[in-house]
Amino acid sequence: MNFDGEGYVDIGNIEFGKDFTIEFWANRSNYNNYNIVIGQGIPENNQGLVIGFSHNDNFIFETYGNALSTNDTYTSGTWHHFACVYETDISSITEKEEFSCQNDPNNDACKWKDDACYTQDFKSDYDDLNDNSSWNEFHTTNRVCGQNIQYKRSIYCDGVLVAQDVISSAYQGHGNMRVGLTGSGWDNIGHFQGHIDELRIWNAARIANEIADNKDNRLEGNEENLIRYFRFDRIGSSFVDNQSTNRSIIGMLMNMDPSNSWRVNTTKQKELTPYDIPSKGMTVVRVVETRSETDNKIEDIAIVGQEINSKFHDDNVTHNGYVFFQQVPFNADIYNPETLQGSIYPVNSFHPASDSRDKILVIWYKMQDNIFWPYQPVDYTCQWHDTENRIVIASRLGSDGKDKNGHDQLYPDVSDNDKNYFDPARFKDIKVYNQPDPNKPGYNPNEEHALVSNSMRNSSMAPRPQAVYALRNDMIMRIMESIH
């Protein structure tokens, strides 16, 4: 799943007993900032859980106020598998006390803030609220208190142990868990940017070989101690399926666009043969709807000589939009309709061929799942410039001459400053468009009555600019008192 730094996935309330493991695949796209993969609880000592990347790009496993960090940093933009293991060690416990209490964050009888206590496990039962009964898998908590209890935390990256420590305070956090953001009791900081896949949450401390042997394999979902399993493969949905045995619990996309949040990306997987695929589990197939070019079509205006662009065309798409009909007034010398490369320029407001149309219909694309999809049709009515903006070439100076109001005609140079000539650093190999065949795309008559040549007005410049001149047999130009 793709996280753009704005949204997150709420996977519901999760309560941990004495041991737990959280593992996932992650691929960052933003560095030198906090990128939180898993968040829960509030920012008070031992009440908040933070798993992700620090502003120094180390990977962190933190129970608020006490962070375990890797020495290595992760900024390569490649997939890594991480597993965070939390394990309670009571081998040296003394003064042991066991009791049960109703699981409520405000129930002081549970001794939530007592560092000498931890949660052993939970008992399910019904909650009665406003005469409505609902099943609560964490209804009652069984607590253990004592001295000399230790809590071991471990971080594995790609199946290898990379960090480990032992602390003396238990994690006591509660509440909904978020993927891609800190817990609901925090300010919204640390939005994750990048991709996350195959999130697995266990109520047991997984050992090294279990992590290494299964990180590349898809699970069945009924494995012992697996309490949440999100494959992130429900393409296009506003929620994520939980593939563990408790499938009624799902994750909800929050402030995320389902059409852009899902990705089909196998770069983290090794190359598979057809015989390997069944062992990896289900295969995801994307089914798309086919539409005609007129569905959801938008009308717009295009100006002759100005490139057609659109806000609907995704910047990640490596080609231009698709000109749907070919017998239309566009410059076929620049735009290639087979490769969709080159700019789209209208060259006239009409096309005279019998099988042509005057409008230019362009299908713009968007990228999703690393595929370029035709997305938005826009039908452009071509219009000429306002007369004030036309380039006047009907004088002995051609395009270097005055406009109809007697002012210099100005053109942007390579630095976008106005000049009264075509800057050679910006305008190179100027050509007059010429396509007089009405049966081919981009018909435009009378271009043969213009010529590109060296500038007369700026003949002393080096390099000498080019200018465009009118060539008409009905024009009179006086040079040295002779008529030409």
matplotlib code that plots the C-alpha trace (Angstrom):
import matplotlib.pyplot as plt

x = [0.0, 1.2, 1.3, 1.7, 2.4, -1.2, -3.3, -3.1, -4.9, -6.8, -6.7, -8.8, -8.2, -5.4, -4.4, -1.1, -0.4, 3.0, 4.6, 4.0, 5.6, 4.9, 6.4, 6.0, 7.7, 8.5, 10.0, 10.6, 10.4, 11.1, 14.3, 15.6, 12.1, 10.1, 8.3, 6.1, 4.9, 3.0, 1.6, -0.6, -1.4, -0.5, 2.8, 3.3, 6.0, 5.2, 1.8, 2.7, 4.1, 6.1, 7.7, 9.3, 12.1, 13.7, 14.7, 18.2, 16.9, 17.6, 14.8, 13.2, 11.1, 9.9, 7.7, 7.3, 10.2, 12.4, 13.5, 15.5, 17.3, 19.4, 22.9, 22.2, 20.2, 17.7, 17.5, 18.1, 14.5, 14.4, 12.2, 13.2, 11.4, 11.3, 10.2, 9.8, 9.7, 8.6, 9.1, 8.4, 11.0, 9.7, 12.4, 13.7, 10.4, 9.8, 6.9, 4.6, 0.9, -1.8, -5.3, -8.0, -9.7, -12.2, -10.1, -10.6, -7.8, -9.5, -9.7, -7.0, -7.5, -5.6, -2.5, -1.8, 1.0, 2.7, 6.1, 6.1, 3.0, 2.3, -0.7, -0.6, -3.5, -7.2, -10.6, -13.4, -16.9, -19.9, -19.9, -23.3, -23.6, -27.0, -28.8, -26.7, -24.4, -21.2, -18.4, -15.2, -12.1, -10.3, -13.1, -11.1, -7.4, -5.3, -2.5, 0.8, 2.9, 6.2, 9.9, 12.8, 10.6, 12.5, 11.2, 13.4, 13.0, 14.5, 14.6, 15.2, 15.8, 15.6, 15.6, 18.8, 18.9, 20.1, 19.3, 18.3, 17.9, 16.3, 14.1, 12.5, 9.1, 6.3, 4.4, 1.0, -0.5, -4.1, -6.4, -6.6, -3.5, -2.6, -0.5, 1.5, 1.0, 1.5, -1.3, -4.6, -3.5, -0.6, -0.5, -0.5, 3.2, 5.4, 3.2, 4.8, 5.8, 6.4, 5.0, 4.0, 3.1, 2.3, 1.6, 1.5, 0.7, 1.3, 0.5, 3.7, 7.4, 8.5, 12.0, 14.7, 14.2, 10.4, 10.9, 13.6, 11.9, 8.5, 9.2, 9.0, 6.1, 2.4, 0.6, -2.6, -4.1, -4.8, -1.3, -1.2, -1.0, -1.6, -4.1, -4.0, -2.8, -3.1, -1.9, -2.8, -4.1, -7.8, -7.0, -9.1, -11.0, -11.5, -10.6, -8.1, -8.9, -7.7, -6.7, -6.3, -9.0, -10.8, -11.7, -14.6, -11.9, -10.8, -8.6, -10.0, -8.2, -8.2, -7.6, -6.3, -7.6, -8.4, -7.8, -4.1, -3.2, -3.0, 0.0, 0.8, 4.5, 6.5, 10.0, 10.5, 9.9, 12.5, 11.8, 9.3, 8.8, 5.2, 5.7, 6.5, 3.4, 1.0, 3.3, 3.1, -0.7, -3.3, -2.6, -4.2, -5.8, -6.8, -10.1, -10.7, -13.7, -13.5, -15.1, -15.7, -14.0, -17.1, -17.7, -17.1, -15.8, -14.9, -15.0, -12.2, -10.5, -7.1, -5.3, -3.6, 0.1, 0.0, 0.8, -2.1, -1.5, -3.8, -4.0, -5.5, -2.3, -0.2, 3.4, 4.6, 3.4, 6.4, 4.4, 1.9, -1.8, -3.4, -4.8, -7.8, -8.8, -6.0, -7.7, -7.7, -5.7, -2.6, 1.1, 1.9, 5.5, 6.0, 3.6, 3.9, 0.5, 2.1, 4.6, 2.5, 5.8, 6.1, 4.0, 0.5, 0.0, -3.2, -2.4, -5.8, -9.4, -10.8, -9.9, -11.5, -11.2, -14.5, -13.5, -12.0, -13.2, -12.3, -11.9, -8.9, -9.9, -7.1, -7.2, -5.0, -3.4, -2.8, -0.4, -1.7, -0.1, 2.9, 0.6, -0.3, -4.1, -6.1, -8.1, -9.8, -11.0, -11.0, -12.3, -10.6, -12.2, -9.3, -9.4, -7.0, -5.2, -6.8, -5.5, -3.5, -1.3, -0.5, 3.0, 3.1, 5.5, 4.2, 7.0, 10.5, 11.7, 9.4, 8.9, 11.5, 9.2, 6.4, 3.0, -0.1, 0.1, 3.6, 5.2, 8.2, 7.2, 8.7, 9.7, 11.1, 14.8, 16.5, 16.1, 12.4, 13.3, 11.5, 13.6, 12.6, 14.1, 14.2, 17.0, 19.3, 19.9, 16.2, 14.9, 16.9, 16.2, 13.0, 10.7, 7.5, 4.8, 3.7, 1.1, -1.1, -2.7, -6.3, -6.4, -3.6, -3.6, -2.8, -3.9, -3.1, -2.9, -0.7, 2.3, 4.4, 3.9, 6.4, 10.1, 12.6, 15.9, 18.5, 17.4, 17.9, 17.3, 19.8, 22.4, 25.3, 24.5, 26.6, 25.2, 22.7, 19.1, 16.5, 13.3, 10.2, 9.2, 6.0, 6.4, 3.4, 3.3, 0.8, 3.0, 5.1, 8.4, 10.4, 14.2, 16.6, 13.6, 13.0, 9.9, 10.3]
y = [0.0, 3.5, 6.1, 9.7, 11.4, 12.5, 9.5, 6.3, 3.0, 2.5, -1.3, -1.1, -1.7, -4.1, -5.1, -6.9, -9.5, -10.3, -11.1, -9.8, -9.5, -7.0, -7.6, -6.0, -5.0, -1.3, 0.8, 4.5, 7.4, 10.2, 10.6, 12.7, 12.8, 10.7, 8.0, 6.0, 2.6, 1.6, 3.9, 3.3, 4.9, 8.3, 10.1, 9.2, 6.9, 3.3, 4.3, 4.8, 2.5, 3.8, 1.6, 3.2, 5.4, 8.3, 11.7, 10.2, 7.4, 4.7, 2.1, 2.5, 0.3, 2.5, 2.2, 5.9, 7.2, 4.2, 3.7, 0.8, 2.0, 0.3, 1.4, 1.1, 3.7, 2.9, 5.4, 3.3, 3.3, -0.5, -3.0, -4.3, -6.7, -5.6, -7.6, -6.1, -8.7, -7.9, -10.7, -10.7, -12.6, -13.7, -16.3, -14.3, -12.9, -12.5, -11.3, -12.5, -11.3, -12.3, -10.8, -10.0, -6.7, -5.2, -4.0, -0.2, 2.4, 4.3, 1.3, 2.0, -1.4, -2.8, -0.9, 0.3, 2.7, 0.4, -0.5, -3.8, -5.1, -6.5, -8.0, -11.8, -12.3, -11.4, -13.0, -12.4, -11.5, -9.3, -5.5, -4.0, -0.4, 1.4, -1.9, -3.2, -6.1, -6.5, -9.1, -7.8, -10.0, -7.9, -7.7, -8.8, -8.6, -10.9, -9.0, -10.1, -7.9, -8.7, -7.8, -8.5, -8.7, -7.9, -7.1, -7.9, -6.0, -7.2, -5.7, -8.0, -6.6, -9.0, -11.9, -10.8, -9.5, -5.9, -4.5, -5.8, -4.5, -5.3, -2.8, -2.9, -1.3, -3.0, -1.5, -0.5, 1.1, 0.8, 1.9, 1.8, 1.0, 3.1, 2.1, 5.1, 7.4, 7.8, 6.7, 8.6, 10.2, 12.0, 15.1, 13.9, 13.6, 11.2, 10.4, 7.6, 8.2, 5.1, 1.6, -1.0, -4.6, -7.9, -6.6, -9.4, -9.0, -11.9, -12.3, -14.3, -13.6, -15.0, -16.5, -15.8, -18.8, -18.3, -14.8, -15.6, -18.7, -17.0, -13.4, -14.2, -16.5, -15.7, -17.0, -19.1, -16.8, -19.6, -19.8, -20.1, -16.7, -14.7, -12.0, -9.6, -10.2, -7.5, -8.5, -5.1, -6.7, -5.5, -3.3, -0.1, -0.6, 1.9, -0.8, -3.5, -7.1, -8.9, -12.4, -13.8, -16.0, -13.0, -11.6, -9.5, -6.9, -4.8, -1.7, 1.6, 4.0, 7.4, 10.5, 8.3, 8.0, 4.4, 5.0, 6.0, 4.2, 0.6, -0.7, -4.0, -4.2, -7.4, -5.8, -7.2, -10.7, -13.0, -14.1, -16.9, -19.8, -20.8, -23.8, -21.4, -19.3, -21.6, -21.8, -18.0, -18.0, -16.2, -14.1, -10.7, -9.8, -6.2, -6.0, -2.7, -1.2, -0.4, 2.9, 4.6, 7.8, 9.8, 8.6, 11.5, 13.6, 17.3, 20.2, 22.7, 25.4, 25.1, 28.0, 27.5, 27.5, 26.8, 23.4, 21.4, 20.4, 19.2, 19.0, 15.5, 14.1, 12.4, 13.8, 10.2, 9.1, 9.0, 9.8, 12.4, 12.1, 10.1, 12.0, 9.8, 10.9, 11.4, 13.6, 16.6, 20.0, 19.0, 19.1, 15.6, 16.5, 17.0, 14.5, 10.8, 9.1, 5.6, 6.3, 9.2, 11.2, 14.9, 17.9, 18.4, 21.7, 22.7, 24.3, 25.4, 25.8, 23.4, 20.4, 20.2, 16.4, 14.5, 12.0, 14.6, 16.6, 20.1, 19.3, 17.5, 14.7, 13.9, 11.0, 11.9, 9.2, 8.6, 6.1, 3.5, 0.2, 1.2, 1.1, 4.0, 4.0, 6.1, 8.3, 11.5, 12.4, 16.1, 17.4, 20.6, 23.3, 25.0, 28.8, 31.4, 33.9, 37.2, 39.6, 41.5, 38.4, 37.6, 37.9, 40.3, 39.4, 41.6, 44.1, 44.3, 43.4, 40.5, 39.2, 41.7, 44.6, 46.5, 45.2, 46.9, 49.5, 50.5, 48.7, 46.3, 42.7, 41.0, 37.4, 35.7, 34.9, 32.0, 33.7, 34.7, 38.3, 40.1, 40.8, 42.2, 39.2, 35.4, 34.7, 32.1, 30.4, 29.7, 29.5, 27.1, 25.7, 27.7, 26.2, 27.4, 24.8, 23.5, 20.9, 21.7, 18.3, 18.3, 14.5, 14.3, 15.4, 19.0, 20.6, 24.3, 26.2, 29.2, 28.4, 28.5, 32.2, 32.6, 32.2, 31.8, 33.7, 35.7, 38.8, 42.1, 44.3, 42.5, 41.6, 42.8, 40.3, 37.1, 34.6, 36.2, 35.6, 34.3, 36.0, 35.1, 37.0, 37.1, 36.1, 37.3, 38.3, 41.0, 42.7, 45.8, 46.3, 49.4, 49.0, 51.6, 53.3, 50.2, 48.2, 44.5]
z = [0.0, -0.9, 1.8, 0.6, 3.9, 4.5, 5.6, 7.6, 8.1, 11.4, 12.2, 15.3, 19.0, 19.8, 23.3, 23.9, 26.6, 27.9, 24.5, 21.0, 17.6, 14.8, 11.4, 7.9, 4.7, 4.2, 1.5, 2.4, 0.0, 2.4, 4.5, 7.4, 8.9, 11.3, 9.2, 11.6, 10.4, 13.6, 16.2, 19.3, 22.6, 24.1, 24.6, 28.2, 29.7, 28.5, 27.3, 23.6, 21.0, 18.1, 15.3, 12.3, 11.2, 13.2, 11.8, 11.6, 9.4, 12.0, 12.6, 16.1, 18.3, 21.1, 24.1, 24.8, 26.8, 26.0, 22.4, 20.9, 17.7, 15.1, 14.3, 10.6, 8.6, 5.9, 3.0, 0.0, -1.3, -1.4, 0.4, 3.8, 6.1, 9.8, 12.8, 16.3, 19.1, 22.7, 25.3, 29.0, 31.1, 34.6, 35.2, 38.2, 39.4, 43.2, 45.2, 42.5, 42.5, 40.0, 39.7, 37.2, 36.5, 34.0, 31.1, 31.1, 30.7, 33.6, 35.9, 38.5, 40.0, 37.0, 38.2, 34.6, 35.6, 38.0, 36.4, 38.4, 36.6, 33.2, 31.3, 31.1, 28.8, 28.2, 28.7, 26.2, 27.2, 26.3, 26.9, 27.7, 26.6, 26.3, 26.3, 23.4, 23.8, 21.8, 22.0, 23.4, 23.0, 25.6, 28.2, 31.2, 31.7, 33.8, 35.4, 37.1, 39.4, 41.0, 41.3, 38.9, 35.8, 32.6, 29.1, 26.1, 22.8, 19.5, 16.0, 13.0, 9.5, 6.6, 9.0, 10.9, 14.5, 14.3, 17.7, 21.1, 24.7, 28.1, 30.0, 33.3, 32.5, 30.7, 27.7, 29.0, 25.9, 24.8, 22.0, 18.2, 16.3, 13.2, 10.2, 8.9, 11.8, 15.6, 17.9, 18.3, 21.5, 19.8, 17.5, 13.9, 13.4, 11.6, 8.6, 6.7, 3.1, 1.0, 0.8, 3.4, 2.8, 4.6, 8.2, 10.7, 14.4, 16.8, 20.5, 21.0, 20.8, 17.5, 17.4, 14.8, 12.6, 12.5, 11.3, 8.7, 7.3, 6.8, 5.8, 2.1, 2.3, 2.4, 5.4, 5.6, 8.2, 10.7, 12.2, 16.0, 17.9, 14.7, 15.7, 12.8, 9.2, 6.6, 3.1, 1.6, -1.5, -1.7, -4.7, -4.9, -1.7, 1.1, 3.7, 4.2, 4.9, 8.0, 6.9, 10.3, 11.9, 13.3, 9.9, 11.1, 12.1, 9.2, 8.7, 7.4, 5.1, 6.7, 4.6, 1.8, -1.8, -2.6, -6.3, -5.6, -2.4, -3.7, -5.5, -7.2, -6.6, -6.6, -6.5, -2.9, -4.1, -5.7, -9.3, -9.3, -11.6, -12.4, -10.0, -7.2, -7.4, -5.6, -2.6, -2.2, -1.8, -3.7, -6.8, -7.1, -10.5, -11.2, -13.1, -14.9, -16.5, -20.2, -21.3, -24.6, -25.6, -24.9, -21.4, -18.9, -21.7, -20.9, -23.4, -23.5, -25.7, -27.4, -29.0, -32.4, -32.0, -28.2, -26.8, -25.3, -21.7, -19.0, -15.3, -15.8, -17.2, -14.4, -14.2, -13.6, -17.1, -19.4, -22.6, -23.7, -24.0, -26.9, -29.8, -30.4, -34.0, -36.5, -39.1, -36.9, -37.1, -35.0, -35.9, -36.9, -37.5, -33.7, -32.1, -32.8, -32.4, -32.2, -29.4, -27.9, -27.8, -28.6, -27.9, -29.2, -31.1, -32.9, -36.3, -37.4, -36.3, -38.8, -41.0, -44.4, -45.2, -45.4, -42.7, -40.4, -37.4, -36.3, -32.6, -31.1, -28.7, -26.3, -23.8, -20.7, -18.6, -14.9, -13.3, -10.8, -9.8, -12.0, -15.1, -17.3, -17.6, -20.0, -17.7, -18.9, -22.4, -23.2, -26.5, -27.6, -29.8, -31.6, -31.8, -33.3, -31.1, -30.4, -33.1, -30.4, -29.9, -33.5, -34.9, -37.7, -40.5, -43.3, -43.4, -44.7, -41.1, -40.9, -37.3, -36.1, -37.2, -35.5, -34.6, -35.9, -33.1, -34.0, -31.1, -31.2, -31.2, -28.2, -27.6, -24.5, -24.5, -22.9, -19.5, -20.2, -20.7, -23.5, -26.7, -30.1, -31.8, -31.6, -29.2, -30.9, -27.5, -27.2, -30.7, -32.9, -36.3, -36.7, -39.4, -41.1, -40.7, -44.1, -44.6, -47.6, -48.1, -46.8, -46.6, -44.0, -40.4, -39.6, -42.9, -43.0, -46.3, -47.4, -45.2, -48.4, -48.4, -45.4, -45.2, -42.3, -42.9, -41.1, -39.3, -41.1, -38.1, -36.0, -38.7, -36.5, -33.7, -33.3, -33.6, -36.0, -35.0, -37.4, -38.4, -40.3, -43.5, -45.5, -49.2, -51.1, -54.8, -53.9, -51.4, -52.3, -50.5, -51.3, -51.0, -52.4, -54.1, -56.2, -56.2, -55.5]

ax = plt.figure().add_subplot(projection="3d")
ax.plot(x, y, z, "-o")
ax.set_aspect("equal")
plt.show()
